[in-house]
């Protein structure tokens, strides 16, 4: 026993010395020690909202793991054969190799349905986490300099994720996914001049063709995942290089970074989040059925399933298509299908163009060229917050309109009446959301001004010498006071003269619309000096 113990100790010593020698050899040639120390001591914010990006990252990890397993069993071929599997209702039906392999994975491969549903749920959570992460960045102003490029990379990542989701959704070749491909074919053909040629090239002939499924499979398992990995890598490198933004609090300024070090605090928290995400997805996959393709049946071009809705992230396109009136125009013997072109081509194009260009637009409105590392509170930017709320309501209305037939059937309503209701809501809903949200933000600012001038109520009531009963007030806590006062509010640009260039007059008008109705908080000269110091722009290379 003693001999074995000595042998183990000797082996450990040899391994320890070998590791130390290898590290020294590498460190003498590469700055490993300095870089590792700097990396491990990097400060990460401890607010929960900064974990939304990691939620997307870990969902993507689950997608890669489950997707790799599924490729071992899936066949993307479209060759027709007679179904001979274990699901009796499909016996004898002609099915494609893609549909046959999907049903085989779901019902015959041990654990196949669990992995397949885990993959699908991870995809939905991945897209949702990216969307919510982008909303957090938008509402807090984390897209401003020096993070404009990273915002655009995030928008590109979201766009590529939608493409990846559509490719995976279409692969099983069931009746539901085939209906989605029929819609996609119509959208492509609605593009003027080149639509029919483009559709013929993509599908390899008239719809449904025989080559698209193989092409989608290559995109889904090779090109798009590679692009996603590249974009995520660049995004994370920029996050490390530019540092995180942070919420204003005592000790946190525009020139420093305050948070927990990467190791061990952030590593422990992030690891726990990964297992939590994996566990929640596993529970969803085991208990909540999603996309039961064996119930839909194989795709046939002359059939369509009732209640056919795509996954939620492209549901707004379905809703826009259903709400658009049947407008068409014949020009020189060619039909321009406005009822498809506008909602399914122009609308998403304008949406992503607005997402890409918003940081530049806000910089134009403010004329601000400085760096910003403190998060804005949404209430302090009421117009931006109201625009975001209007966009969310607009999207929600279109998403609900994508299921108008299911809603009408479930609640015994008229589809036509429901469609007209959604047409009204898609116009008035965002406007109402904008007005209400802006008023709420201004009301919250006014409430903070009253707290600063009168103090916060303590819950005690005192009686004056004259018999009057009055609530007792106390000064605002230092941490709340810091959060109230340290806010970066641009000053509205004054109206230029009538002879000023149109660009300057436009910027002045937009600036007054954006920031003209903010509530200014009272500050002492000393408090104003501290606020200016906290908001001062950092020197290059000091943060």
VENLINWO-V520117 format. One record per pair of residues at least 24 apart in sequence whose C-alpha atoms are under 7 Angstrom apart, sorted by the first residue. I is the first residue (numbers start at 0). GAP is how many residues later the second one is. If there is no record, write none. Layout:
I_GAP + I_GAP
This chain:
39_221 + 39_222 + 39_223 + 40_220 + 40_221 + 40_222 + 41_219 + 41_220 + 42_214 + 42_215 + 42_216 + 42_217 + 42_218 + 42_219 + 43_215 + 43_216 + 43_217 + 43_218 + 43_222 + 44_201 + 44_213 + 44_214 + 44_215 + 45_213 + 45_214 + 51_77 + 51_81 + 52_76 + 52_77 + 52_80 + 54_74 + 55_70 + 55_73 + 55_74 + 57_216 + 58_63 + 58_66 + 58_67 + 59_66 + 61_60 + 62_56 + 62_59 + 62_60 + 65_49 + 65_53 + 66_52 + 72_28 + 72_32 + 73_24 + 73_27 + 73_28 + 74_26 + 75_95 + 75_137 + 75_138 + 75_141 + 76_137 + 77_132 + 94_203 + 97_73 + 97_74 + 97_75 + 98_73 + 98_74 + 98_75 + 98_199 + 101_70 + 102_191 + 113_171 + 113_172 + 116_168 + 116_173 + 117_163 + 117_164 + 117_167 + 120_160 + 120_164 + 121_159 + 122_42 + 126_34 + 129_28 + 138_239 + 138_246 + 139_235 + 139_236 + 139_237 + 139_238 + 140_234 + 140_235 + 141_103 + 141_233 + 142_216 + 143_215 + 143_228 + 144_225 + 144_226 + 144_227 + 145_225 + 147_211 + 149_85 + 149_88 + 151_204 + 152_78 + 152_82 + 154_200 + 154_201 + 156_71 + 156_74 + 163_56 + 163_60 + 166_49 + 166_53 + 167_52 + 170_42 + 170_46 + 172_125 + 172_126 + 173_119 + 173_122 + 173_123 + 173_124 + 173_125 + 174_121 + 174_122 + 174_123 + 174_124 + 174_125 + 174_129 + 174_130 + 175_120 + 175_129 + 175_132 + 177_121 + 178_125 + 186_153 + 186_154 + 186_157 + 189_146 + 189_147 + 189_150 + 189_151 + 190_150 + 191_144 + 244_128 + 244_129 + 244_130 + 245_127 + 245_128 + 245_129 + 246_127 + 246_128 + 247_126 + 247_127 + 247_235 + 247_238 + 248_230 + 248_233 + 248_234 + 249_229 + 249_232 + 252_121 + 252_281 + 252_282 + 253_118 + 253_119 + 253_120 + 253_280 + 253_281 + 253_282 + 253_283 + 253_284 + 254_282 + 254_283 + 254_288 + 255_287 + 306_98 + 306_99 + 308_93 + 308_94 + 314_84 + 314_87 + 315_79 + 315_82 + 315_83 + 315_86 + 316_26 + 316_27 + 317_84 + 318_79 + 318_80 + 318_81 + 318_82 + 318_83 + 319_78 + 321_80 + 322_96 + 322_100 + 363_143 + 364_142 + 364_145 + 364_146 + 365_124 + 365_145 + 369_167 + 370_166 + 375_111 + 378_62 + 378_63 + 378_65 + 378_66 + 381_56 + 381_59 + 381_60 + 382_55 + 382_131 + 385_48 + 385_51 + 385_52 + 386_47 + 388_44 + 388_45 + 388_48 + 389_40 + 389_41 + 389_43 + 389_44 + 390_39 + 392_36 + 392_37 + 392_40 + 393_32 + 393_35 + 393_36 + 396_25 + 396_28 + 396_29 + 397_28 + 441_76 + 441_77 + 444_74 + 445_73 + 448_72 + 451_24 + 484_46 + 485_45 + 489_25 + 490_24 + 491_24
